[in-house]
Amino acid sequence: MSGKSERRVARAVVAEYHQAELGKLVARVAEAVDCFRAGELDPFEVDRVLFQYSRAAKELWKFCNTLQAELAAAMIREQPPRDWWERGAPRER
C-alpha cells in the first residue's frame, strides 16, 4: 500500500472510531435528559452529566485529531484507549 493509501485507510479507521465513541457519549446525555423528563434527575444532576460529556468529548477529539492518523489507527486496532466517559469525570478535590 502506498503512503497516501495508508493514510486514507488510517483516517477512515480514526473517523469511524471517533463517530462510534462520540455516539456512546451522546447516548449518556440522552439518557440523562430522559431521566430528567421522567423526574428521576434534577437539573443539577443533568448539568453534571453535560459537564462530563463536554470534557470526555474534548479528550476524544484530542486523541483523534492531534496524533498522526497512522499512529492513532494503530492504537485503536491494537489496544483502544480506555473509557472516554471516565476520562471526562471531574477530578475530586
Secondary structure, 3 states (H helix, E strand, C coil): CCHHHHHHHHHHHHHHHHHHHHHHHHHHHHHHHHHHHCCCCCHHHHHHHHHHHHHHHHHHHHHHHHCCHHHHHHHHHHCCCCCHHHHCCCCCC
